[in-house]
Amino acid sequence: MWLSENIEEYLEALWMLEEEGIKKAKISDIAKKLKISAPSVVEMLWKLKKSGLVEYGKKSGVSLTKKGRNIGKKIVRNHRIAELLLTDILKVKLDENATCEIEHHISDDISKAVFKILNNPKTCPHGKKIPE
């Protein structure tokens, strides 16, 4: 299933909010995390719900479905591995824009190879756990 980078950003944000302990995210939580307006969030959430990636109700908040959680976890994993690729292998300054670009285009094979080269690291440069 092909997903736009925009959709992946939402799934990543929701996964990270869950990681922070927010199981039912509010529109404001997502808008703050993505630095966008609440109306934009609402519009996308209806699309994500229709695609079976989130559970969403106006009063009940937002949570990832199993399918959405798996994709979000993969994007977070790729993001954190991309950070390690930049800092530990390429020895360049961490660049959040570059990391975000890489996370959406890194293949499973490349992700696994970087992970293996770095001896299966447990955390990213920020000390956050790399999902399995």
CORGILIN-V450917 format. One record per pair of residues at least 6 apart in sequence whose ideal C-beta (glycine too) atoms are under 7 Angstrom apart, sorted by the first residue. I is the first residue (numbers start at 1). J is the second residue. Records with the same first field share a line. If there is no record, write none. Layout:
# CORGILIN-V450917
I = J + J
This chain:
# CORGILIN-V450917
3 = 71
5 = 104
7 = 48
8 = 75 + 104
9 = 34
10 = 44 + 48
11 = 53 + 64 + 68 + 71 + 72 + 75
12 = 72 + 75 + 76 + 79
13 = 30 + 33 + 34
14 = 25 + 30 + 54 + 62 + 64 + 72
15 = 64 + 69 + 72 + 73 + 76
16 = 33 + 76
17 = 25 + 29 + 33
18 = 64
22 = 29
23 = 63
24 = 60 + 61 + 62 + 63
25 = 61 + 62
26 = 61
27 = 38 + 41 + 42
28 = 38
30 = 41 + 62
31 = 37 + 38 + 41
45 = 54 + 56 + 62
48 = 54 + 68
49 = 56
52 = 65 + 67
53 = 64 + 65 + 67 + 68 + 71
54 = 62 + 63 + 64 + 65 + 68
55 = 63 + 65
56 = 62
64 = 72
73 = 131
75 = 103
76 = 131
77 = 111 + 130 + 131
78 = 103 + 106 + 111
79 = 99 + 103
80 = 124 + 128 + 130
81 = 111 + 114 + 115 + 130
82 = 99 + 102 + 103 + 106
83 = 94 + 99 + 124 + 125
84 = 114 + 118 + 121 + 124 + 125
85 = 102 + 114
86 = 92 + 94 + 95 + 98 + 99
87 = 94 + 125
88 = 118
89 = 114 + 117
94 = 125
121 = 130
122 = 129 + 130
123 = 129 + 130
124 = 130
